[in-house]
């Protein structure tokens, strides 16, 4: 595929994302509807309640879902490239279960530091888990990826047991826990956006700057190193940056599955394996997908709001199977 | 003067297993070195060390006079590129993009591809004759084509030294020659090449230097014309080789004889009476069974004589197309007397070689054990009106042992050896 065509596809994905964002502002409970969207261009004409709905509820939620979608898809694309394995998702290093354990600890212990309590605990636990897995997967100064994968899976199982134990002991807190684990954006706020944003602003450029290294990994680590890539350093940096991104995402939205697995697959089919286009395209499609998943979660059973994580898995799994069965080339 | 590549006191081991032991060599710019050696001799490890994929336990590597320990990973890759055996990669990328990846060591982070990068890739495409694949996905190519693209990718690094780890092992003969011709061409462009190969003849025809590696030690080095000969090759692989001259390249051409190299202490010695090609197969069989062999009397230019000489077997020779002289008869008795057993190969008997049976009779009189096969008594092979058969019968009457099959004979001798 010609490079110009790939750029057109990325541009199209950006346009779709922007349109989806505008559309999403007009959907939800409350007075402000799609037909009122135009008045958004003139904020002075809005009623105070409309302003609150728009700027304090819908906008931060919109931005969070876009950021989390971007982070999960981008991380998925990076990790699949790094591990040279199509079944890798952003949670491969045990991040999700670590985050969930953190959240459960926060809920059960009753510690309260304001709105930040839950995200902070889950973020710290997620990171601690990741570094534990990275440490376990390290042999000498090398990181053999297959050992890392196994370490991630093992730690994941261990923490899943802890989560079950936590739920067993939760009593009346069970509801809160389940909600957190299933993932969603119902408690979105500007504060969460502000805490999340720095990770993204720093993480995204770092990841993009490693597109070429990720391409060389396609030829195998040995060849990559012989071409001048500092393989171990690259692995370490990319694993740490994606872990920070995913831990931050998990801390604000809980565990949202399948986006980080499926989106890079779709992009790989459309645009190919070159990470210079694969990464940005995954990012933009991931944002749109999670944004739409959130829109559906709010509207499908209105006024009941579904957990986004449940929705993405319900839609993602069959779609993933469909992709696997029709795709014969590449992975 | 400074060498293109210089290795000093290189040692390397995987844990307790010593792989390379005190490796030293210098290579001039523009040399094409073929590295030969049995499996597990440390050839691949040496290439990994030279390209910086492994670090030596002790010792140093100098590239164009620069100590590699002071080179960054990228600088190292600007000097040395390596092509591996591969490649069953199923990349979806176009070959042009794969080759462009070779430019990696010349890029700074965020730097865009410039005209120099494009020129370099086009040049690599041209040298490797891969222009026609440039816009095709890598996975659609055949093994040989993929390997050419991988060489192009290595050339895009613009290295001074190109390493190849068994680049032709999985390829058919046409593609093997293709690759070797490309390398030969590169050598003319003053790129230093070191390649690990399994095919001695490819090395002999295309390389100008050889390096023999055995059990982690360089056992032999030098110019192909001077240093690549059967004795060294046999020593290296423990297999017997026949050395001929290749009719076009005039370089040595080696043919494995399918015989494990002569055993230091043979368990038994056998004198073979044969002629007209009747003995060639038995020479090989005896040698493989671990026995030493002598042959005679055969006429010069008889195929048995030629085979015995090629195998380095002591042989008593009579002049071409001549009956056996008394002088040679006596010499043959002296030669055969050193053996434990005498074996008469089944073959044709005529007036010319009938004396060989007298040889056997004389030896039997001296107490030598005589063996022959049942087949020898076939009257159709006797062109002496029964004289030969009579002599064979006479031998049998005096306790020569007659076997129905050759394996039976071998077993008999081996049983003797055990006593």
Interface residues (C-beta under 8 A of the other chain):
Chain A: X209 X212 X215 X216 X218 X219 X220 X222 X223 X225 X226 X227 X228 X229 X230 X268 X272 X273 X274 X329 X330
Chain B: X51 X52 X53 X73 X74 X76 X77 X78 X81 X82 X84 X86 X89 X90 X91 X92 X93 X97 X98 X101 X102 X104 X105 X107 X109 X110 X139 X153 X157
